[in-house]
Amino acid sequence: LTIKCGVEVLAINGNETIGDDQQFYSMLTHPNTRLQLLHMRSTTLSTTAAINLFNTLKDNKTLKVLYVSYNAITDDVCAAMTATLQRNSCLEELILYDNPISAEAIKLTMDSLKVNNTLTVLRLPTCSQDTKNTISSLQQVINRNREGQGCQVKLQIKYW
């Protein structure tokens, strides 16, 4: 996988393997990176690679859209993702549908958004109506918190 730091959009589809590719991770935090959209649909992203991805994105200053649908994003990966969402200050859209994420992990993700003021769209896997109700309540709390801080950005939740 060869990547140049000037790239603004990177699409990795199909059977492309990220694994432990240090060039890939260093590109995400390189001072000259301009990457704004990372589209990783149906990659062979291992749990370790997904955790490394989210840990790397904590300090990324340019990425606005992260599309990681149709991967094996599990509850273990969600723990790294929540830490990233608490620190990342530029991600605006996160697409997670068609991943085996539990309702509990989705709730933890929502909790992490209480301190994130930049994410505007969160696309989640289909879940039960009870979970959707809980998510809706958390979404209202997040949006009230944002309003109280003078933030005009509202969080939208979409299901696939």
C-alpha positions as CSV (number, residue, x, y, z in Angstrom):
1,L,0.0,0.0,0.0
2,T,1.7,3.2,-1.2
3,I,0.3,6.5,0.0
4,K,1.5,10.1,-0.5
5,C,1.1,12.7,2.2
6,G,-0.6,15.2,-0.2
7,V,-3.6,13.0,-0.8
8,E,-7.0,14.5,0.4
9,V,-9.1,11.4,-0.3
10,L,-8.0,7.8,0.2
11,A,-10.3,4.9,-0.7
12,I,-9.2,1.4,0.3
13,N,-11.7,-1.2,-0.8
14,G,-12.1,-4.9,-1.1
15,N,-9.4,-7.2,0.0
16,E,-6.7,-4.6,0.7
17,T,-4.9,-5.4,3.9
18,I,-3.7,-2.6,6.2
19,G,-2.3,-4.7,9.0
20,D,0.8,-3.3,10.6
21,D,1.7,-0.9,7.7
22,Q,3.6,1.8,9.5
23,Q,3.7,4.0,6.4
24,F,-0.1,4.1,6.5
25,Y,-0.3,5.1,10.2
26,S,2.5,7.7,10.0
27,M,0.8,9.3,7.0
28,L,-2.3,9.9,9.1
29,T,-0.4,12.1,11.6
30,H,2.3,13.5,9.3
31,P,2.5,17.3,9.7
32,N,2.0,17.7,5.9
33,T,-1.0,15.5,5.6
34,R,-4.1,16.9,3.9
35,L,-6.2,13.7,4.2
36,Q,-9.8,14.7,4.7
37,L,-11.7,11.5,3.8
38,L,-10.6,8.0,4.6
39,H,-12.9,5.4,3.0
40,M,-12.2,1.8,4.1
41,R,-15.1,-0.3,3.0
42,S,-14.9,-4.1,3.2
43,T,-11.1,-4.1,3.9
44,T,-9.5,-7.0,5.7
45,L,-9.0,-4.8,8.8
46,S,-8.0,-6.9,11.7
47,T,-9.0,-6.0,15.3
48,T,-5.4,-4.9,16.0
49,A,-5.2,-2.8,12.8
50,A,-8.5,-1.1,13.6
51,I,-7.4,-0.3,17.1
52,N,-4.1,1.1,15.7
53,L,-6.1,3.1,13.2
54,F,-8.3,4.8,15.9
55,N,-5.3,5.3,18.2
56,T,-3.5,7.0,15.4
57,L,-6.4,9.3,14.6
58,K,-6.5,10.8,18.1
59,D,-4.0,13.4,17.0
60,N,-4.9,13.8,13.3
61,K,-5.8,17.4,12.5
62,T,-7.3,17.1,9.0
63,L,-9.6,14.0,8.7
64,K,-13.2,15.0,8.4
65,V,-14.9,11.8,7.2
66,L,-14.0,8.2,8.3
67,Y,-15.9,5.4,6.5
68,V,-15.2,2.0,8.1
69,S,-18.4,0.1,7.2
70,Y,-18.4,-3.6,6.3
71,N,-15.4,-4.3,8.4
72,A,-14.9,-6.3,11.6
73,I,-15.3,-3.3,13.9
74,T,-16.1,-5.0,17.2
75,D,-16.6,-3.9,20.8
76,D,-12.9,-4.1,21.4
77,V,-12.3,-1.6,18.6
78,C,-15.0,0.7,19.9
79,A,-13.0,1.2,23.1
80,A,-10.2,2.7,21.0
81,M,-12.7,4.6,18.9
82,T,-14.3,6.2,22.0
83,A,-10.9,7.5,23.2
84,T,-10.3,8.9,19.7
85,L,-13.7,10.7,19.6
86,Q,-12.9,12.3,23.0
87,R,-9.6,13.8,21.7
88,N,-10.1,14.3,17.9
89,S,-11.1,17.9,17.1
90,C,-11.8,17.7,13.4
91,L,-13.8,14.5,12.5
92,E,-17.2,15.5,11.3
93,E,-18.7,12.2,10.0
94,L,-18.2,8.6,11.2
95,I,-19.8,5.8,9.2
96,L,-19.9,2.4,11.1
97,Y,-22.8,0.5,9.6
98,D,-22.6,-3.2,8.9
99,N,-20.1,-3.9,11.7
100,P,-20.7,-6.4,14.6
101,I,-21.0,-3.7,17.3
102,S,-23.1,-4.4,20.3
103,A,-25.7,-2.0,21.7
104,E,-23.5,-1.5,24.8
105,A,-20.6,-0.4,22.6
106,I,-22.8,2.0,20.7
107,K,-23.9,3.6,24.0
108,L,-20.2,4.0,25.0
109,T,-19.5,5.6,21.7
110,M,-22.4,8.0,22.3
111,D,-21.1,8.8,25.8
112,S,-17.7,9.7,24.3
113,L,-19.4,12.3,22.1
114,K,-20.4,14.4,25.2
115,V,-17.0,16.1,24.9
116,N,-16.7,16.1,21.1
117,N,-18.1,19.2,19.4
118,T,-17.1,18.5,15.8
119,L,-18.9,15.2,14.9
120,T,-22.1,16.1,13.0
121,V,-23.1,12.7,11.5
122,L,-22.8,9.3,13.1
123,R,-24.0,6.4,10.9
124,L,-24.7,3.3,13.0
125,P,-25.6,-0.3,12.3
126,T,-29.3,-1.3,12.7
127,C,-30.2,-2.0,16.3
128,S,-33.3,-2.6,18.5
129,Q,-35.9,0.0,19.1
130,D,-34.8,0.1,22.8
131,T,-31.2,0.9,21.8
132,K,-32.4,3.5,19.4
133,N,-34.5,5.1,22.2
134,T,-31.4,5.2,24.4
135,I,-29.3,6.6,21.6
136,S,-31.9,9.3,20.9
137,S,-31.9,10.3,24.6
138,L,-28.1,10.5,24.6
139,Q,-28.2,12.5,21.3
140,Q,-30.5,15.0,23.0
141,V,-28.1,15.4,25.9
142,I,-25.1,15.8,23.6
143,N,-26.9,18.5,21.6
144,R,-28.0,20.3,24.8
145,N,-24.4,20.2,26.0
146,R,-23.2,21.7,22.7
147,E,-25.8,24.4,22.8
148,G,-24.8,25.3,26.4
149,Q,-21.2,25.7,25.2
150,G,-22.3,28.0,22.4
151,C,-21.7,25.3,19.8
152,Q,-24.1,25.5,16.8
153,V,-23.2,22.1,15.5
154,K,-25.8,19.4,16.2
155,L,-25.2,15.7,16.1
156,Q,-27.3,13.6,13.7
157,I,-27.7,9.9,14.0
158,K,-28.5,7.8,11.0
159,Y,-29.1,4.0,10.8
160,W,-28.3,1.7,7.9
